[in-house]
């Protein structure tokens, strides 16, 4: 079975963020991920990782004002300087926390900006981020997000992300494949995972509809997890879902998968 990492931005939200590390360890996770660690000092998070023998396997680059509805700024031509400051901040956190790779959210395409300018901005920002991360021995990911949940998100399909990765031309830039987003946008999960496997460095899971835990919707997760083994996926699988009730009550799928 794949190796699973608890996403602490979405799981164990019954307790404060800093207490979710202990909760994840008690539930049997040996790895965690989160969307944004920046509200807490990196040293405080590092203490939790060490205390509970956990590995942080992923977090995102800063993505603008999340509370105000922003979902990334990497494709925004007027915010390149802010993006680059965020890259430096993310590298500092990842280095302190021993996190091997960072995800870059493209963001919602800015209204009125020509598509060519948006694309060129995103490619240039990815190229800059990849170069800075490579100097720190870190990997960079780009994640397609479905446009039902986030209308206007700039990168929404696997092939689009792969074309952007090719355009950047960095050997430390990979695809983050979120099964939930992919199911909503394109389906054909098994074939797409197999075809894209050389470019995939991280996978995330949630069921559809509802973005709840595996086993609550239409995706055949027992088959999909066996398929990941069969095609030779070696990375982590992040559990980035919204529990239908509580996190612990919904972890039966994990016990059945291990």
C-alpha positions as CSV (number, residue, x, y, z in Angstrom):
1,X,0.0,0.0,0.0
2,X,1.1,3.6,-0.5
3,X,2.6,5.7,2.2
4,X,0.1,8.2,3.6
5,X,0.7,11.7,5.0
6,X,-1.9,13.5,7.1
7,X,-2.7,17.0,5.7
8,X,-2.8,19.0,8.9
9,X,-4.6,22.0,7.3
10,X,-7.7,19.8,6.7
11,X,-7.4,16.9,9.2
12,X,-7.6,17.0,13.0
13,X,-9.1,20.5,12.9
14,X,-10.8,19.7,16.1
15,X,-7.6,20.9,17.8
16,X,-5.3,23.9,17.2
17,X,-2.8,23.5,14.4
18,X,0.2,23.0,16.6
19,X,-1.6,20.1,18.4
20,X,-2.4,18.3,15.2
21,X,1.1,16.8,15.0
22,X,0.5,14.8,18.2
23,X,-3.0,13.8,16.9
24,X,-1.6,12.6,13.6
25,X,1.1,10.5,15.4
26,X,-1.5,9.0,17.7
27,X,-3.6,8.0,14.6
28,X,-0.6,6.1,13.2
29,X,0.7,8.6,10.6
30,X,4.5,8.8,10.2
31,X,4.4,11.8,7.8
32,X,2.4,15.0,7.6
33,X,1.9,17.8,5.1
34,X,0.1,21.2,5.3
35,X,-1.0,24.0,3.1
36,X,0.8,26.9,4.8
37,X,3.0,26.7,7.9
38,X,3.8,30.4,8.1
39,X,1.4,31.4,10.9
40,X,3.7,29.5,13.3
41,X,7.5,29.9,13.8
42,X,9.4,27.2,11.9
43,X,11.3,26.3,15.1
44,X,8.0,25.6,16.9
45,X,6.8,23.3,14.1
46,X,10.3,21.6,14.0
47,X,9.9,20.8,17.7
48,X,6.6,19.0,17.1
49,X,8.0,17.0,14.2
50,X,10.9,15.9,16.4
51,X,8.8,15.2,19.4
52,X,6.4,13.0,17.5
53,X,8.8,11.4,15.1
54,X,7.1,12.8,12.1
55,X,8.4,13.9,8.7
56,X,6.9,17.0,6.9
57,X,6.8,16.0,3.3
58,X,5.1,19.0,1.7
59,X,3.9,22.5,2.1
60,X,2.9,25.3,-0.3
61,X,4.7,28.5,-1.3
62,X,2.9,31.6,0.1
63,X,-0.2,32.1,-2.0
64,X,-1.4,35.7,-1.3
65,X,-4.3,36.6,1.0
66,X,-6.0,33.2,1.4
67,X,-8.6,34.5,3.8
68,X,-9.7,37.0,1.2
69,X,-10.1,34.4,-1.4
70,X,-6.8,34.5,-3.2
71,X,-5.5,31.1,-4.2
72,X,-2.0,31.8,-5.4
73,X,-0.2,34.7,-7.1
74,X,2.3,32.9,-9.4
75,X,0.4,33.9,-12.6
76,X,-0.2,37.5,-11.6
77,X,2.0,39.9,-13.6
78,X,1.8,42.7,-11.1
79,X,2.9,40.6,-8.1
80,X,6.2,39.1,-9.2
81,X,8.2,40.7,-6.4
82,X,5.8,39.4,-3.8
83,X,6.0,36.0,-5.3
84,X,9.8,36.0,-5.1
85,X,9.8,37.1,-1.5
86,X,7.5,34.2,-0.8
87,X,9.9,31.8,-2.5
88,X,12.6,32.9,-0.1
89,X,10.3,32.5,2.9
90,X,9.2,29.1,1.8
91,X,12.8,27.9,1.4
92,X,13.7,29.1,4.9
93,X,10.8,27.2,6.4
94,X,11.5,24.0,4.3
95,X,15.1,24.1,5.3
96,X,14.3,24.4,9.0
97,X,11.6,21.7,8.8
98,X,13.4,19.2,6.6
99,X,10.6,19.4,4.0
100,X,11.9,18.1,0.6
101,X,9.5,19.8,-1.8
102,X,7.2,22.7,-2.1
103,X,4.0,23.2,-4.1
104,X,3.4,26.3,-6.2
105,X,-0.3,27.3,-6.6
106,X,-0.7,29.2,-9.9
107,X,-3.7,31.2,-8.7
108,X,-6.8,32.6,-10.3
109,X,-6.0,34.2,-13.7
110,X,-6.3,38.0,-13.2
111,X,-9.2,39.6,-14.9
112,X,-8.3,41.5,-18.1
113,X,-4.7,40.2,-18.4
114,X,-3.9,38.7,-21.8
115,X,-3.5,34.9,-21.6
116,X,0.0,35.1,-23.1
117,X,1.1,37.5,-20.4
118,X,-0.4,35.3,-17.6
119,X,1.3,32.2,-19.0
120,X,4.7,34.0,-19.5
121,X,4.5,35.3,-15.9
122,X,3.7,31.9,-14.5
123,X,6.5,30.2,-16.5
124,X,9.0,32.9,-15.4
125,X,8.0,32.5,-11.8
126,X,8.2,28.8,-11.9
127,X,11.7,29.0,-13.5
128,X,12.8,31.4,-10.8
129,X,11.4,29.2,-8.0
130,X,12.8,26.1,-9.4
131,X,16.3,27.7,-9.6
132,X,16.1,28.9,-6.0
133,X,14.8,25.6,-4.7
134,X,17.4,23.6,-6.6
135,X,20.2,25.6,-4.9
136,X,18.6,24.5,-1.6
137,X,18.3,20.9,-2.8
138,X,14.5,21.1,-2.9
139,X,11.9,20.0,-5.4
140,X,9.1,22.2,-6.8
141,X,5.6,21.0,-7.7
142,X,2.8,22.5,-9.7
143,X,-0.8,21.4,-9.0
144,X,-3.9,21.5,-11.3
145,X,-7.0,22.6,-9.3
146,X,-10.5,22.0,-10.5
147,X,-12.5,25.1,-11.7
148,X,-15.7,24.0,-10.2
149,X,-14.4,24.7,-6.7
150,X,-12.1,27.6,-7.7
151,X,-13.5,29.2,-10.9
152,X,-10.8,30.7,-13.0
153,X,-7.9,28.8,-11.5
154,X,-5.2,29.0,-14.1
155,X,-3.9,25.4,-14.1
156,X,-6.7,22.9,-14.1
157,X,-5.7,19.8,-16.1
158,X,-2.8,17.4,-16.0
159,X,-1.7,18.0,-19.6
160,X,-1.7,21.8,-19.1
161,X,0.6,21.4,-16.1
162,X,2.9,19.1,-18.0
163,X,3.2,21.5,-20.9
164,X,4.1,24.3,-18.4
165,X,6.7,22.0,-16.8
166,X,8.2,21.4,-20.2
167,X,8.3,25.1,-20.9
168,X,10.1,25.8,-17.7
169,X,12.7,23.1,-18.4
170,X,13.8,22.6,-14.8
171,X,14.9,19.1,-13.7
172,X,13.5,19.7,-10.1
173,X,9.9,20.7,-11.3
174,X,7.2,18.0,-11.1
175,X,3.5,17.4,-11.1
176,X,1.4,17.2,-8.0
177,X,-1.5,15.0,-8.8
178,X,-4.6,15.6,-6.7
179,X,-7.0,12.7,-7.4
180,X,-10.0,14.7,-6.3
181,X,-9.3,17.7,-8.6
182,X,-8.4,15.3,-11.4
183,X,-11.6,13.3,-11.1
184,X,-13.6,16.5,-11.3
185,X,-11.8,17.9,-14.4
186,X,-10.8,14.8,-16.4
187,X,-11.4,11.4,-14.9
188,X,-9.6,8.4,-16.4
189,X,-7.5,8.3,-13.2
190,X,-5.7,5.0,-13.7
191,X,-4.5,5.7,-17.2
192,X,-3.6,9.3,-16.4
193,X,-1.6,8.3,-13.3
194,X,0.3,5.6,-15.3
195,X,1.0,8.0,-18.2
196,X,2.2,10.8,-16.0
197,X,4.0,8.8,-13.4
198,X,7.6,9.9,-14.4
199,X,6.5,13.5,-13.8
200,X,4.5,12.9,-10.6
201,X,6.3,13.6,-7.3
202,X,3.4,13.8,-4.9
203,X,-0.3,12.6,-4.9
204,X,-3.2,13.8,-2.8
205,X,-6.5,12.1,-2.2
206,X,-10.1,12.9,-1.4
207,X,-13.3,11.4,-2.7
208,X,-16.0,13.0,-4.9
209,X,-18.5,14.4,-4.4
210,X,-17.9,16.4,-1.2
211,X,-14.1,16.1,-1.0
212,X,-14.5,13.8,2.0
213,X,-12.4,10.8,3.0
214,X,-11.8,7.8,0.6
215,X,-14.8,5.5,0.6
216,X,-17.5,8.2,0.8
217,X,-18.0,8.8,-2.9
218,X,-17.6,7.5,-6.4
219,X,-13.8,6.8,-6.6
220,X,-12.8,3.2,-6.2
221,X,-9.9,3.9,-3.8
222,X,-9.1,0.2,-2.9
223,X,-8.4,-0.3,-6.7
224,X,-6.6,3.0,-7.0
225,X,-4.2,2.3,-4.2
226,X,-3.4,-1.2,-5.6
227,X,-2.9,0.5,-9.0
228,X,-0.4,3.0,-7.5
229,X,1.6,0.0,-6.2
230,X,1.3,-1.8,-9.5
231,X,2.7,1.1,-11.6
232,X,5.5,1.7,-9.1
233,X,4.6,5.0,-7.4
234,X,7.2,5.6,-4.7
235,X,6.1,9.0,-3.3
236,X,3.8,10.0,-0.5
237,X,0.1,10.2,-0.7
238,X,-1.3,13.2,1.1
239,X,-4.7,12.9,2.8
240,X,-6.1,16.3,1.9
241,X,-9.7,15.9,2.5
242,X,-12.5,17.3,4.6
243,X,-13.7,14.6,7.1
244,X,-17.4,13.9,6.8
245,X,-17.7,14.0,10.6
246,X,-14.5,14.0,12.6
247,X,-11.0,13.0,11.4
248,X,-10.7,10.0,13.7
249,X,-14.2,8.7,13.0
250,X,-13.4,8.7,9.3
251,X,-10.1,6.9,9.4
252,X,-11.5,3.4,8.8
253,X,-10.4,3.6,5.2
254,X,-6.8,4.0,6.3
255,X,-6.8,0.9,8.6
256,X,-8.4,-1.1,5.7
257,X,-5.6,0.1,3.3
258,X,-2.6,-0.8,5.5
